[in-house]
Amino acid sequence: MIRGFYSGASSLISQQINLNTIANNLANAGTTGFKPQQVAFSTLMYQNINGGAGEGNMIQLGNGVRVQKTGIDFNQGDLIKTDIPTDCAIIGDGFFAIENREDGTITYSRDGCFKLSVEGSDTYLVNSAGDYVLDENEDRIEIQGVKTSNRRTSTEGGFNPEQIGVFTFMNKYGLELIGGNQYRATEASGEAEVLDESNIETGYLEGSRVQLAYEMAKMIEASKGFSFGSKVVQTADEMEKIINQLR
């Protein structure tokens, strides 16, 4: 009956990861440029046991399930019109490069909700967290022709979306999701490369790729799977008790 415990427990662990992933997707249904994650499963090692009734009648017996990988759906999200000049949406492939204000690390994002940051006599293009948006050379983008009045900052002809660098990767599915709707390059993804023919639409934002109906259906499926795994553990426990009581 130990096999039943292991199989049920592996199901509980896998479905809990699946539920956590779905919950994170649902929580970001309104996050700009968010790409949902998807959990893929694989079976643990099979064993061949004698099925009886003649030679060669073998039965494959599984040992549970595990999470094989957590992938990201990079398909294009719907465009949301904002009419704000510094809002940018990438059409097609590509990522914005972002420099962290605190430690200078460079990450990548599809979130194009940009603003102007006045720092002394200079003005830079930043994201909603205040981190710097970079150009194709991974340098900070300085904005010219900025006016400040009534605590509002505006620009007349100083912001040029062509200054913004758009980058791609040999394997974007190898990017590491680090939170804050940002990704980090890894050995699997390869180094960032400038996308020469990028298409940036200003006055728009890319909406979240999360499809609520699809995620809710997956949540019901994962909940049923978790419940089934719990039943397997409970049944194995009851059978173990019966066996231990046999004298």
Backbone as CSV, one residue per row, in Angstrom:
resi,resn,N_x,N_y,N_z,CA_x,CA_y,CA_z,C_x,C_y,C_z
1,MET,0.811,-1.220,0.000,0.000,0.000,0.000,0.846,1.274,0.000
2,ILE,2.189,1.122,0.244,3.059,2.288,0.222,3.013,2.959,-1.147
3,ARG,2.891,2.143,-2.211,2.806,2.694,-3.566,1.624,3.648,-3.704
4,GLY,0.505,3.300,-3.067,-0.673,4.162,-3.120,-0.433,5.509,-2.456
5,PHE,0.303,5.496,-1.335,0.625,6.752,-0.664,1.475,7.648,-1.569
6,TYR,2.505,7.052,-2.183,3.403,7.824,-3.031,2.675,8.389,-4.254
7,SER,1.842,7.566,-4.878,1.109,8.021,-6.065,0.141,9.146,-5.711
8,GLY,-0.598,8.979,-4.622,-1.533,10.022,-4.197,-0.833,11.300,-3.797
9,ALA,0.292,11.164,-3.066,1.033,12.350,-2.619,1.614,13.123,-3.806
10,SER,2.133,12.382,-4.812,2.694,13.057,-5.990,1.608,13.834,-6.736
11,SER,0.388,13.265,-6.750,-0.734,13.967,-7.384,-1.089,15.239,-6.621
12,LEU,-1.105,15.162,-5.293,-1.423,16.338,-4.474,-0.407,17.451,-4.698
13,ILE,0.880,17.098,-4.700,1.933,18.104,-4.884,1.835,18.746,-6.266
14,SER,1.647,17.926,-7.299,1.583,18.439,-8.672,0.372,19.341,-8.884
15,GLN,-0.785,18.913,-8.380,-1.996,19.709,-8.569,-1.973,20.989,-7.731
16,GLN,-1.259,20.953,-6.599,-1.135,22.181,-5.815,-0.307,23.226,-6.574
17,ILE,0.768,22.770,-7.240,1.556,23.679,-8.078,0.701,24.213,-9.218
18,ASN,-0.110,23.341,-9.800,-0.996,23.752,-10.889,-2.005,24.792,-10.411
19,LEU,-2.595,24.574,-9.248,-3.567,25.525,-8.701,-2.907,26.870,-8.394
20,ASN,-1.691,26.839,-7.853,-0.973,28.084,-7.558,-0.690,28.871,-8.836
21,THR,-0.325,28.158,-9.901,-0.048,28.811,-11.176,-1.302,29.436,-11.763
22,ILE,-2.411,28.709,-11.716,-3.677,29.232,-12.234,-4.129,30.442,-11.424
23,ALA,-3.974,30.380,-10.104,-4.356,31.504,-9.244,-3.533,32.747,-9.580
24,ASN,-2.245,32.551,-9.866,-1.399,33.686,-10.251,-1.849,34.273,-11.586
25,ASN,-2.232,33.421,-12.521,-2.747,33.903,-13.812,-4.008,34.732,-13.614
26,LEU,-4.933,34.223,-12.811,-6.192,34.941,-12.578,-5.946,36.276,-11.876
27,ALA,-4.982,36.303,-10.955,-4.683,37.538,-10.238,-4.108,38.609,-11.154
28,ASN,-3.550,38.188,-12.294,-2.939,39.131,-13.234,-3.769,39.303,-14.507
29,ALA,-5.054,39.034,-14.405,-5.928,39.186,-15.578,-6.000,40.628,-16.057
30,GLY,-5.702,41.566,-15.182,-5.733,42.974,-15.568,-4.359,43.617,-15.636
31,THR,-3.291,42.812,-15.581,-1.924,43.332,-15.600,-1.462,43.566,-17.031
32,THR,-0.933,44.753,-17.296,-0.500,45.118,-18.638,0.593,44.190,-19.146
33,GLY,0.382,43.616,-20.325,1.399,42.798,-20.981,1.696,41.474,-20.304
34,PHE,0.830,41.046,-19.391,1.111,39.800,-18.659,0.907,38.590,-19.551
35,LYS,1.817,37.618,-19.421,1.734,36.367,-20.163,1.504,35.231,-19.171
36,PRO,0.411,34.470,-19.322,0.099,33.412,-18.351,1.053,32.225,-18.449
37,GLN,1.187,31.524,-17.334,1.990,30.309,-17.286,1.091,29.087,-17.430
38,GLN,1.662,28.022,-17.926,0.932,26.761,-18.103,1.783,25.619,-17.571
39,VAL,1.169,24.748,-16.783,1.871,23.623,-16.169,1.713,22.383,-17.032
40,ALA,2.823,21.697,-17.286,2.799,20.431,-18.035,3.236,19.310,-17.100
41,PHE,2.556,18.164,-17.205,2.819,17.032,-16.318,3.451,15.880,-17.091
42,SER,4.117,15.018,-16.346,4.632,13.770,-16.912,4.498,12.676,-15.856
43,THR,4.372,11.445,-16.315,4.226,10.328,-15.382,5.592,9.920,-14.851
44,LEU,5.607,9.456,-13.613,6.826,8.905,-13.047,7.080,7.517,-13.623
45,MET,8.207,6.931,-13.306,8.650,5.680,-13.928,7.625,4.557,-13.790
46,TYR,7.391,3.883,-14.916,6.496,2.728,-14.927,7.262,1.463,-14.541
47,GLN,6.545,0.517,-13.974,7.102,-0.800,-13.684,6.241,-1.863,-14.351
48,ASN,6.890,-2.910,-14.850,6.168,-4.032,-15.456,5.961,-5.126,-14.416
49,ILE,4.709,-5.532,-14.231,4.411,-6.619,-13.297,3.691,-7.726,-14.051
50,ASN,3.776,-8.933,-13.507,3.166,-10.096,-14.144,1.649,-10.027,-14.014
51,GLY,0.976,-10.016,-15.155,-0.476,-9.954,-15.148,-1.142,-11.304,-15.048
52,GLY,-0.333,-12.375,-15.014,-0.914,-13.714,-14.924,-1.505,-14.175,-16.238
53,ALA,-2.156,-15.353,-16.213,-2.850,-15.914,-17.384,-1.920,-16.072,-18.572
54,GLY,-0.764,-16.644,-18.321,0.118,-16.944,-19.439,1.380,-16.120,-19.441
55,GLU,2.390,-16.644,-20.120,3.687,-15.981,-20.175,3.622,-14.736,-21.058
56,GLY,4.321,-13.714,-20.657,4.389,-12.480,-21.435,3.232,-11.533,-21.220
57,ASN,2.316,-11.865,-20.332,1.186,-10.972,-20.053,1.576,-10.009,-18.939
58,MET,2.241,-8.911,-19.365,2.756,-7.943,-18.400,1.831,-6.732,-18.308
59,ILE,1.777,-6.168,-17.124,0.968,-4.966,-16.874,1.891,-3.839,-16.449
60,GLN,1.725,-2.661,-17.061,2.508,-1.493,-16.672,1.830,-0.801,-15.497
61,LEU,2.600,-0.581,-14.434,2.080,0.052,-13.223,2.831,1.348,-12.980
62,GLY,2.110,2.461,-12.969,2.730,3.763,-12.772,3.039,4.055,-11.318
63,ASN,3.876,5.091,-11.110,4.276,5.482,-9.757,3.895,6.926,-9.444
64,GLY,2.903,7.448,-10.140,2.451,8.797,-9.835,2.733,9.786,-10.954
65,VAL,2.709,11.056,-10.621,2.860,12.130,-11.604,3.755,13.218,-11.024
66,ARG,4.381,13.983,-11.918,5.185,15.118,-11.469,5.024,16.267,-12.448
67,VAL,5.393,17.472,-12.022,5.370,18.636,-12.910,6.622,18.592,-13.778
68,GLN,6.431,18.477,-15.067,7.567,18.408,-15.989,8.158,19.784,-16.232
69,LYS,7.300,20.770,-16.461,7.779,22.130,-16.693,6.619,23.108,-16.531
70,THR,6.970,24.361,-16.371,5.986,25.443,-16.361,6.328,26.388,-17.499
71,GLY,5.521,26.371,-18.546,5.783,27.187,-19.726,5.037,28.510,-19.679
72,ILE,5.345,29.380,-20.629,4.748,30.714,-20.714,4.097,30.884,-22.083
73,ASP,2.898,31.422,-22.085,2.162,31.689,-23.327,2.514,33.101,-23.801
74,PHE,3.370,33.208,-24.827,3.829,34.517,-25.306,2.978,35.050,-26.462
75,ASN,1.805,34.523,-26.691,0.961,35.040,-27.759,0.551,36.483,-27.476
76,GLN,0.239,37.196,-28.539,-0.095,38.613,-28.449,-1.380,38.846,-27.666
77,GLY,-1.344,39.831,-26.742,-2.549,40.242,-26.030,-3.290,41.321,-26.794
78,ASP,-4.522,41.566,-26.420,-5.315,42.605,-27.079,-4.751,43.989,-26.767
79,LEU,-4.896,44.921,-27.731,-4.428,46.288,-27.526,-5.518,47.119,-26.847
80,ILE,-5.094,47.919,-25.870,-6.008,48.780,-25.133,-5.622,50.234,-25.422
81,LYS,-6.559,50.989,-25.974,-6.269,52.376,-26.331,-6.302,53.270,-25.097
82,THR,-5.243,54.058,-24.910,-5.159,54.980,-23.761,-5.003,56.432,-24.193
83,ASP,-4.516,56.657,-25.407,-4.234,58.006,-25.934,-3.178,58.748,-25.125
84,ILE,-2.408,58.039,-24.319,-1.283,58.637,-23.594,-0.030,58.448,-24.452
85,PRO,0.659,59.518,-24.839,1.763,59.401,-25.807,2.881,58.468,-25.373
86,THR,3.137,58.370,-24.067,4.251,57.540,-23.609,3.856,56.083,-23.371
87,ASP,2.589,55.736,-23.547,2.174,54.341,-23.467,2.537,53.650,-24.785
88,CYS,3.224,52.497,-24.682,3.713,51.813,-25.874,3.341,50.334,-25.830
89,ALA,2.951,49.806,-26.954,2.634,48.385,-27.071,3.434,47.804,-28.227
90,ILE,4.085,46.676,-27.987,4.822,45.993,-29.046,3.861,45.112,-29.827
91,ILE,3.855,45.274,-31.135,3.051,44.424,-32.004,3.954,43.307,-32.508
92,GLY,3.607,42.066,-32.150,4.438,40.949,-32.551,5.495,40.616,-31.516
93,ASP,6.624,40.130,-31.997,7.684,39.650,-31.113,8.453,40.815,-30.492
94,GLY,9.099,40.546,-29.347,9.993,41.537,-28.766,9.705,41.854,-27.314
95,PHE,10.709,42.470,-26.672,10.616,42.879,-25.279,11.292,44.232,-25.097
96,PHE,10.786,45.009,-24.147,11.465,46.227,-23.725,12.577,45.851,-22.749
97,ALA,13.682,46.585,-22.790,14.771,46.377,-21.832,14.644,47.410,-20.711
98,ILE,14.738,46.944,-19.476,14.549,47.786,-18.300,15.789,47.689,-17.402
99,GLU,16.312,48.845,-16.991,17.442,48.877,-16.058,16.935,49.199,-14.659
100,ASN,17.216,48.312,-13.720,16.801,48.530,-12.341,17.509,49.747,-11.765
101,ARG,16.748,50.647,-11.183,17.300,51.883,-10.643,18.251,51.623,-9.473
102,GLU,17.990,50.559,-8.706,18.761,50.308,-7.488,20.097,49.614,-7.774
103,ASP,20.074,48.518,-8.547,21.306,47.743,-8.722,21.823,47.699,-10.155
104,GLY,21.099,48.324,-11.094,21.584,48.414,-12.465,21.416,47.160,-13.296
105,THR,20.765,46.126,-12.766,20.546,44.905,-13.541,19.532,45.171,-14.656
106,ILE,19.667,44.429,-15.738,18.790,44.615,-16.896,17.836,43.430,-17.004
107,THR,16.558,43.737,-17.080,15.531,42.734,-17.274,14.695,43.116,-18.495
108,TYR,13.710,42.279,-18.823,12.932,42.489,-20.042,11.447,42.338,-19.741
109,SER,10.635,43.111,-20.441,9.203,43.132,-20.146,8.414,43.493,-21.392
110,ARG,7.123,43.128,-21.377,6.194,43.546,-22.435,5.334,44.714,-21.961
111,ASP,5.499,45.116,-20.729,4.705,46.208,-20.148,5.243,47.544,-20.639
112,GLY,4.445,48.240,-21.445,4.877,49.515,-22.014,4.242,50.728,-21.375
113,CYS,3.830,50.608,-20.110,3.266,51.762,-19.395,4.428,52.635,-18.904
114,PHE,4.848,53.590,-19.738,6.023,54.402,-19.445,5.633,55.808,-18.995
115,LYS,6.544,56.423,-18.260,6.335,57.778,-17.753,7.633,58.551,-17.878
116,LEU,7.565,59.855,-17.591,8.754,60.705,-17.613,9.220,60.953,-16.193
117,SER,10.524,60.832,-15.971,11.105,61.062,-14.656,12.090,62.219,-14.752
118,VAL,11.763,63.340,-14.082,12.635,64.511,-14.078,13.638,64.364,-12.942
119,GLU,14.918,64.337,-13.312,15.997,64.179,-12.326,16.985,65.318,-12.514
120,GLY,16.772,66.378,-11.743,17.587,67.568,-11.901,17.283,68.247,-13.224
121,SER,18.304,68.401,-14.063,18.112,69.043,-15.364,17.842,68.018,-16.468
122,ASP,17.815,66.735,-16.110,17.609,65.672,-17.094,16.254,65.010,-16.900
123,THR,15.718,64.482,-17.983,14.443,63.754,-17.952,14.621,62.432,-18.667
124,TYR,14.188,61.351,-17.997,14.365,60.014,-18.551,13.013,59.322,-18.703
125,LEU,12.991,58.370,-19.621,11.809,57.531,-19.798,11.922,56.352,-18.829
126,VAL,10.898,56.159,-17.996,10.925,55.097,-16.982,9.625,54.312,-17.043
127,ASN,9.634,53.142,-16.395,8.407,52.356,-16.302,7.629,52.758,-15.050
128,SER,6.555,52.063,-14.750,5.701,52.440,-13.626,6.400,52.271,-12.280
129,ALA,7.469,51.463,-12.229,8.218,51.269,-10.984,9.349,52.272,-10.842
130,GLY,9.541,53.128,-11.855,10.597,54.130,-11.799,11.925,53.654,-12.346
131,ASP,11.955,52.457,-12.950,13.193,51.937,-13.533,13.339,52.431,-14.968
132,TYR,14.582,52.531,-15.414,14.869,53.173,-16.700,14.562,52.265,-17.894
133,VAL,13.912,52.852,-18.905,13.702,52.173,-20.178,14.949,52.408,-21.033
134,LEU,15.430,51.382,-21.734,16.690,51.472,-22.465,16.486,51.498,-23.972
135,ASP,17.493,52.065,-24.658,17.457,52.087,-26.126,18.125,50.825,-26.671
136,GLU,18.355,50.773,-27.969,18.898,49.567,-28.585,20.336,49.271,-28.155
137,ASN,21.020,50.283,-27.606,22.375,50.094,-27.090,22.378,49.836,-25.588
138,GLU,21.176,49.660,-25.027,20.977,49.439,-23.593,21.466,50.630,-22.769
139,ASP,21.257,51.837,-23.329,21.516,53.081,-22.618,20.186,53.709,-22.216
140,ARG,20.202,54.510,-21.160,18.993,55.194,-20.720,18.517,56.179,-21.777
141,ILE,17.209,56.317,-21.888,16.621,57.205,-22.900,16.339,58.553,-22.268
142,GLU,17.059,59.564,-22.725,16.858,60.927,-22.210,15.880,61.660,-23.128
143,ILE,14.904,62.308,-22.524,13.846,62.991,-23.272,14.127,64.487,-23.301
144,GLN,14.005,65.074,-24.500,14.213,66.512,-24.681,12.869,67.210,-24.851
145,GLY,12.867,68.513,-24.698,11.663,69.303,-24.922,10.589,69.075,-23.891
146,VAL,10.987,68.945,-22.606,10.043,68.653,-21.540,9.597,69.943,-20.860
147,LYS,8.295,70.014,-20.574,7.731,71.150,-19.846,7.101,70.670,-18.547
148,THR,7.295,71.417,-17.479,6.707,71.081,-16.190,5.864,72.243,-15.700
149,SER,4.577,71.960,-15.432,3.678,73.001,-14.930,2.565,72.345,-14.128
150,ASN,2.161,73.039,-13.042,1.082,72.537,-12.175,1.316,71.089,-11.747
151,ARG,2.580,70.793,-11.400,2.984,69.456,-10.930,2.797,68.368,-11.976
152,ARG,2.638,68.781,-13.240,2.502,67.810,-14.315,3.661,67.961,-15.287
153,THR,4.126,66.837,-15.778,5.241,66.814,-16.723,4.722,66.403,-18.089
154,SER,5.057,67.165,-19.103,4.618,66.841,-20.454,5.774,67.078,-21.418
155,THR,5.639,66.558,-22.618,6.681,66.731,-23.625,6.035,67.107,-24.950
156,GLU,6.682,67.993,-25.661,6.189,68.421,-26.971,7.262,68.091,-28.007
157,GLY,7.086,67.002,-28.692,8.040,66.631,-29.731,9.309,66.009,-29.207
158,GLY,9.431,65.856,-27.866,10.674,65.327,-27.320,10.695,63.814,-27.256
159,PHE,9.524,63.170,-27.168,9.470,61.714,-27.049,9.356,61.079,-28.419
160,ASN,10.316,60.220,-28.726,10.331,59.516,-30.004,10.354,58.017,-29.723
161,PRO,9.265,57.295,-30.027,9.228,55.857,-29.725,10.304,55.064,-30.433
162,GLU,10.885,55.613,-31.507,11.942,54.906,-32.215,13.219,54.819,-31.386
163,GLN,13.308,55.628,-30.326,14.464,55.551,-29.432,14.441,54.280,-28.577
164,ILE,13.256,53.724,-28.381,13.120,52.574,-27.481,13.669,51.317,-28.148
165,GLY,14.517,50.624,-27.419,15.055,49.368,-27.933,14.068,48.228,-27.757
166,VAL,13.956,47.397,-28.756,13.125,46.192,-28.683,14.042,45.000,-28.936
167,PHE,13.997,44.024,-28.033,14.942,42.912,-28.068,14.207,41.586,-28.210
168,THR,14.908,40.631,-28.770,14.370,39.289,-28.913,15.413,38.280,-28.456
169,PHE,15.010,37.000,-28.383,15.897,35.943,-27.909,15.781,34.736,-28.834
170,MET,16.846,33.964,-28.900,16.818,32.744,-29.713,15.748,31.793,-29.204
171,ASN,15.596,31.732,-27.884,14.570,30.878,-27.267,13.918,31.670,-26.138
172,LYS,12.875,32.402,-26.462,12.226,33.232,-25.451,11.536,32.394,-24.376
173,TYR,11.242,31.126,-24.702,10.605,30.260,-23.713,11.587,29.821,-22.624
174,GLY,12.864,30.133,-22.821,13.861,29.851,-21.809,14.077,30.997,-20.841
175,LEU,13.341,32.116,-21.009,13.461,33.252,-20.098,12.967,32.877,-18.704
176,GLU,13.563,33.484,-17.703,13.162,33.236,-16.316,12.215,34.343,-15.856
177,LEU,11.029,33.965,-15.406,10.063,34.921,-14.896,10.450,35.266,-13.462
178,ILE,10.763,36.530,-13.194,11.302,36.910,-11.884,10.321,37.740,-11.057
179,GLY,9.095,37.896,-11.519,8.122,38.702,-10.793,8.113,40.138,-11.292
180,GLY,7.087,40.869,-10.912,6.970,42.243,-11.373,6.743,42.348,-12.865
181,ASN,6.234,41.246,-13.483,5.957,41.217,-14.917,7.233,41.388,-15.744
182,GLN,8.355,40.885,-15.226,9.637,41.023,-15.900,10.316,39.656,-16.029
183,TYR,11.227,39.596,-17.007,11.944,38.355,-17.302,13.451,38.615,-17.274
184,ARG,14.184,37.537,-16.986,15.641,37.612,-16.980,16.191,36.622,-17.994
185,ALA,17.216,37.049,-18.731,17.847,36.167,-19.702,18.579,35.040,-18.979
186,THR,18.543,33.845,-19.560,19.214,32.682,-19.001,20.070,32.032,-20.083
187,GLU,20.801,31.008,-19.686,21.594,30.266,-20.665,20.693,29.607,-21.694
188,ALA,19.509,29.171,-21.257,18.576,28.512,-22.177,17.978,29.494,-23.185
189,SER,17.750,30.729,-22.785,17.143,31.724,-23.680,18.154,32.333,-24.638
190,GLY,19.429,32.385,-24.210,20.437,33.069,-24.999,20.457,34.560,-24.672
191,GLU,21.431,35.257,-25.210,21.562,36.686,-24.968,20.527,37.477,-25.773
192,ALA,20.188,38.654,-25.249,19.234,39.521,-25.937,19.843,40.069,-27.228
193,GLU,19.033,40.103,-28.279,19.455,40.637,-29.561,18.475,41.720,-29.997
194,VAL,18.992,42.780,-30.562,18.138,43.890,-31.007,17.261,43.429,-32.168
195,LEU,15.972,43.739,-32.060,15.028,43.409,-33.128,14.976,44.598,-34.084
196,ASP,15.521,44.431,-35.279,15.654,45.552,-36.220,14.307,46.054,-36.713
197,GLU,13.387,45.131,-37.033,12.091,45.533,-37.588,11.010,45.394,-36.521
198,SER,11.100,46.226,-35.504,10.109,46.194,-34.430,8.938,47.112,-34.771
199,ASN,7.816,46.846,-34.153,6.604,47.643,-34.396,6.034,48.061,-33.057
200,ILE,6.197,49.344,-32.711,5.687,49.887,-31.456,4.529,50.826,-31.749
201,GLU,3.407,50.561,-31.099,2.212,51.398,-31.261,2.091,52.292,-30.026
202,THR,2.151,53.610,-30.235,2.037,54.544,-29.115,0.571,54.880,-28.851
203,GLY,0.286,55.227,-27.600,-1.084,55.524,-27.210,-1.890,54.276,-26.928
204,TYR,-1.211,53.127,-26.894,-1.861,51.845,-26.608,-1.035,51.064,-25.589
205,LEU,-1.697,50.163,-24.894,-1.036,49.204,-24.027,-1.486,47.799,-24.422
206,GLU,-0.594,46.848,-24.269,-0.963,45.455,-24.530,-1.638,44.875,-23.297
207,GLY,-2.833,44.364,-23.466,-3.569,43.801,-22.345,-3.033,42.444,-21.933
208,SER,-3.501,41.973,-20.807,-3.110,40.653,-20.314,-3.590,39.561,-21.271
209,ARG,-2.784,38.526,-21.406,-3.135,37.405,-22.282,-4.061,36.407,-21.572
210,VAL,-4.296,36.598,-20.288,-5.101,35.659,-19.499,-6.533,35.629,-20.015
211,GLN,-7.054,34.409,-20.252,-8.440,34.201,-20.657,-9.184,33.614,-19.461
212,LEU,-10.070,34.412,-18.887,-10.705,34.043,-17.626,-11.472,32.723,-17.712
213,ALA,-12.258,32.537,-18.770,-13.054,31.309,-18.894,-12.149,30.083,-18.964
214,TYR,-11.066,30.191,-19.715,-10.130,29.071,-19.848,-9.458,28.763,-18.513
215,GLU,-9.039,29.804,-17.790,-8.368,29.601,-16.505,-9.328,29.015,-15.465
216,MET,-10.578,29.447,-15.497,-11.551,28.902,-14.548,-11.809,27.416,-14.825
217,ALA,-11.864,27.061,-16.101,-12.049,25.644,-16.452,-10.856,24.819,-15.980
218,LYS,-9.646,25.367,-16.142,-8.449,24.666,-15.671,-8.446,24.550,-14.147
219,MET,-8.958,25.560,-13.467,-8.999,25.513,-12.005,-9.945,24.406,-11.521
220,ILE,-11.088,24.262,-12.179,-12.019,23.191,-11.820,-11.364,21.832,-12.049
221,GLU,-10.684,21.694,-13.171,-10.004,20.440,-13.492,-8.912,20.130,-12.454
222,ALA,-8.134,21.136,-12.086,-7.062,20.930,-11.105,-7.632,20.610,-9.730
223,SER,-8.747,21.247,-9.377,-9.383,20.969,-8.080,-9.872,19.531,-8.010
224,LYS,-10.435,19.040,-9.121,-10.881,17.645,-9.177,-9.693,16.696,-9.060
225,GLY,-8.598,17.042,-9.719,-7.407,16.217,-9.635,-6.836,16.178,-8.228
226,PHE,-6.856,17.321,-7.550,-6.374,17.381,-6.158,-7.263,16.535,-5.254
227,SER,-8.579,16.638,-5.470,-9.524,15.859,-4.671,-9.323,14.361,-4.891
228,PHE,-9.084,13.977,-6.144,-8.868,12.560,-6.453,-7.593,12.044,-5.775
229,GLY,-6.523,12.855,-5.797,-5.291,12.463,-5.131,-5.484,12.284,-3.641
230,SER,-6.306,13.164,-3.059,-6.611,13.051,-1.633,-7.362,11.760,-1.329
231,LYS,-8.292,11.384,-2.217,-9.045,10.140,-2.042,-8.124,8.927,-2.121
232,VAL,-7.136,8.970,-3.019,-6.193,7.863,-3.155,-5.411,7.669,-1.866
233,VAL,-4.934,8.765,-1.282,-4.189,8.681,-0.026,-5.088,8.150,1.095
234,GLN,-6.314,8.651,1.139,-7.256,8.208,2.183,-7.565,6.713,2.043
235,THR,-7.811,6.262,0.811,-8.114,4.843,0.581,-6.917,3.956,0.932
236,ALA,-5.718,4.388,0.550,-4.511,3.622,0.877,-4.321,3.525,2.383
237,ASP,-4.642,4.599,3.084,-4.515,4.597,4.541,-5.505,3.620,5.175
238,GLU,-6.734,3.613,4.679,-7.740,2.695,5.221,-7.364,1.227,4.953
239,MET,-6.861,0.951,3.764,-6.443,-0.411,3.454,-5.263,-0.839,4.326
240,GLU,-4.359,0.097,4.589,-3.217,-0.210,5.448,-3.666,-0.541,6.867
241,LYS,-4.672,0.177,7.342,-5.202,-0.099,8.684,-5.827,-1.493,8.749
242,ILE,-6.585,-1.874,7.730,-7.214,-3.184,7.694,-6.172,-4.293,7.710
243,ILE,-5.136,-4.118,6.899,-4.077,-5.120,6.832,-3.358,-5.244,8.177
244,ASN,-3.101,-4.119,8.830,-2.395,-4.155,10.114,-3.235,-4.799,11.225
245,GLN,-4.564,-4.761,11.021,-5.441,-5.342,12.057,-5.649,-6.842,11.887
246,LEU,-5.197,-7.391,10.733,-5.338,-8.828,10.511,-4.355,-9.600,11.415
247,ARG,-4.850,-10.534,12.152,-3.998,-11.315,13.070,-4.121,-12.800,12.730
